[in-house]
Amino acid sequence: MNIAMLGSGFIGRFYAESIQGQRSKDSIVSVYSRREESAKKFADDYQCSQWTTNMEEAIANPDVEMVCIALPNNKHEEAVLLCCKHKKAVITTKPLGRNAEEAKRMLIAVEEAGIFNGYLEDLVYTPKFIKAIESVKSGALGRILWAKSRETHPGPHSDWFWDIEQAGGGCILDLGCHCVEITRSYIGKDIKPVEVMCWADTQVKPIDAEDHGIALIKYENGSIAQFEVSWTFRGGLDLRDEVMGTEGTIWINSFLRTGFEMFTTGKGADYVAEKAESNSGWLFPVGDEVNELGYNHMFMDMFSSLEKGVDPRETFYDGYVVNAILDAAYKSAKTKLWEPVKLDIWRGQEGLSKPSNYAEYDADYYLVKEEMTHYGTKKLILKNKATGKIEERIID
Ligand SMILES: NC(=O)c1ccc[n+]([C@@H]2O[C@H](COP(=O)([O-])OP(=O)(O)OC[C@H]3O[C@@H](n4cnc5c(N)ncnc54)[C@H](O)[C@@H]3O)[C@@H](O)[C@H]2O)c1
């Protein structure tokens, strides 16, 4: 695959490491960056035949088969519309838009232009997530009741993130977009998110946006999602999921404490892992960061899907749904009420209700719980269907 990379910053370089890593047959043939020196440096580092400070020139390059958008949030739409104009397949980093209106315009534009579109939500491609979602889909956890995802770190690295106009929001948009798509995937992407309750505050940083947020997202089938995000967490990058179902539980720690622990007095290399706050003492490095963060599997899905003529796992539509949920979160943080998720475009199931959880014991009783005690007797807690009375039965 021949790619044009728009943006040569933090994520553009992570993407490049993934796309051209190992013995990849994919290459970045063109790079656009605002400043000549950054464009040139990126082109040198990744052997791109073209570098330019003109976005349209990179997209229009006849060798380019797919455009990868790695620009600040307020530049995504402009780049997407140029891809539509030149009928180029497009993949864009998260969040798709600064809000659902912007995301919807991009979704409609790519679909009307008939171009391939992928949403680069890397955290649903991490090795642990891939294994976890397989287990969820095979029914190992039963019906998913609650899915929680947490992403917290000490704050982003570039000025524009901290400017609400360019970024569109604070940590809720920046990190909540990951958590929403992770939890939505566990619950089922065809299950409609209906309403959101959110708390947000600016506890530490001198900014207009929030630096903390916690939210609950109710789904039409009764499942609940939860996200916890912060730009002021101390100690590195904390990425964790918890999933609870009627038959099981999954806990994932994707980054901070993954079983790799190292002590150093501080001699040697400076870089430990993304957003690590220290390079001495006890450290928690990450084995293969590009892979652990899902980039390899994500690009593999994007490129193979384009070649096969099918949709990738994550499309602009998913990015739009995520933005719609986050819009409701922002509204709720202001009104302090459950706010409905406004989805003008919805392609999943409609009209679901909460299924019954009741386990049958026999014709007359539901089983509430069964437990073997430490003193050797088995206890059954039953509910009489006719009277509603809760009863205990001991089986020696
Ligand atoms: N895990 C992830 O998926 C992940 C991680 C980090 C960032 N991102 C996303 O990637 C995008 C870029 O973030 P980043 O961390 O690489 O930022 P960055 O500041 O490191 O890089 C941004 C790039 O865009 C260029 N740029 C900045 N302002 C511009 C403007 N006004 N016009 C044109 N180009 C401009 C910069 O020169 C740079 O090349 C954002 O949408 C961000 O949310 C995703």
The ligand as a Tripos MOL2 file, in Angstrom:
@<TRIPOS>MOLECULE
LIG
   44    48     1     0     0
SMALL
NO_CHARGES

@<TRIPOS>ATOM
      1 N1         -3.5670    6.7380   20.1390 N.am      1 LIG1
      2 C1         -3.9870    7.5600   19.2250 C.2       1 LIG1
      3 O1         -4.7750    7.1500   18.4330 O.2       1 LIG1
      4 C2         -3.5220    8.9840   19.1950 C.ar      1 LIG1
      5 C3         -2.4650    9.3900   20.0180 C.ar      1 LIG1
      6 C4         -2.0500   10.7330   19.9260 C.ar      1 LIG1
      7 C5         -2.6940   11.6120   19.0590 C.ar      1 LIG1
      8 N2         -3.7360   11.1560   18.2920 N.ar      1 LIG1
      9 C6         -4.4500   12.0640   17.3880 C.3       1 LIG1
     10 O2         -3.5740   12.4220   16.3090 O.3       1 LIG1
     11 C7         -3.8340   13.7470   15.8730 C.3       1 LIG1
     12 C8         -2.5220   14.5280   15.8990 C.3       1 LIG1
     13 O3         -2.0020   14.4900   17.2290 O.3       1 LIG1
     14 P1         -0.4460   14.4360   17.5260 P.3       1 LIG1
     15 O4         -0.3220   13.9230   18.8980 O.co2     1 LIG1
     16 O5          0.2930   13.7310   16.4490 O.co2     1 LIG1
     17 O6         -0.1140   15.9890   17.4890 O.3       1 LIG1
     18 P2          1.2880   16.6600   17.1550 P.3       1 LIG1
     19 O7          1.1380   18.0840   17.5960 O.co2     1 LIG1
     20 O8          2.4220   15.8650   17.6780 O.co2     1 LIG1
     21 O9          1.3840   16.6010   15.5700 O.3       1 LIG1
     22 C9          0.4520   17.2660   14.7430 C.3       1 LIG1
     23 C10         0.9760   17.4090   13.3340 C.3       1 LIG1
     24 O10         0.0780   18.2870   12.6310 O.3       1 LIG1
     25 C11         0.7640   19.4760   12.2590 C.3       1 LIG1
     26 N3         -0.1160   20.6340   12.5330 N.ar      1 LIG1
     27 C12        -0.3160   21.2300   13.7140 C.ar      1 LIG1
     28 N4         -1.1710   22.2580   13.5780 N.ar      1 LIG1
     29 C13        -1.4800   22.3030   12.2900 C.ar      1 LIG1
     30 C14        -2.3030   23.1600   11.5220 C.ar      1 LIG1
     31 N5         -2.9790   24.1610   12.0660 N.pl3     1 LIG1
     32 N6         -2.4090   22.9270   10.2050 N.ar      1 LIG1
     33 C15        -1.7610   21.8880    9.6470 C.ar      1 LIG1
     34 N7         -0.9670   21.0430   10.3360 N.ar      1 LIG1
     35 C16        -0.8280   21.2700   11.6230 C.ar      1 LIG1
     36 C17         2.0020   19.5420   13.1070 C.3       1 LIG1
     37 O11         2.9970   20.2690   12.4650 O.3       1 LIG1
     38 C18         2.3340   18.0610   13.2200 C.3       1 LIG1
     39 O12         2.9720   17.5900   12.0570 O.3       1 LIG1
     40 C19        -4.9330   14.2880   16.7960 C.3       1 LIG1
     41 O13        -6.1820   14.1740   16.1710 O.3       1 LIG1
     42 C20        -4.8590   13.3830   18.0130 C.3       1 LIG1
     43 O14        -6.0780   13.2610   18.7040 O.3       1 LIG1
     44 C21        -4.1150    9.8640   18.3320 C.ar      1 LIG1
@<TRIPOS>BOND
     1     1     2 1
     2     2     3 2
     3     2     4 1
     4     4     5 ar
     5     4    44 ar
     6     5     6 ar
     7     6     7 ar
     8     7     8 ar
     9     8     9 1
    10     8    44 ar
    11     9    10 1
    12     9    42 1
    13    10    11 1
    14    11    12 1
    15    11    40 1
    16    12    13 1
    17    13    14 1
    18    14    15 2
    19    14    16 1
    20    14    17 1
    21    17    18 1
    22    18    19 2
    23    18    20 1
    24    18    21 1
    25    21    22 1
    26    22    23 1
    27    23    24 1
    28    23    38 1
    29    24    25 1
    30    25    26 1
    31    25    36 1
    32    26    27 ar
    33    26    35 ar
    34    27    28 ar
    35    28    29 ar
    36    29    30 ar
    37    29    35 ar
    38    30    31 1
    39    30    32 ar
    40    32    33 ar
    41    33    34 ar
    42    34    35 ar
    43    36    37 1
    44    36    38 1
    45    38    39 1
    46    40    41 1
    47    40    42 1
    48    42    43 1
@<TRIPOS>SUBSTRUCTURE
     1 LIG1         1 GROUP 0 **** ****
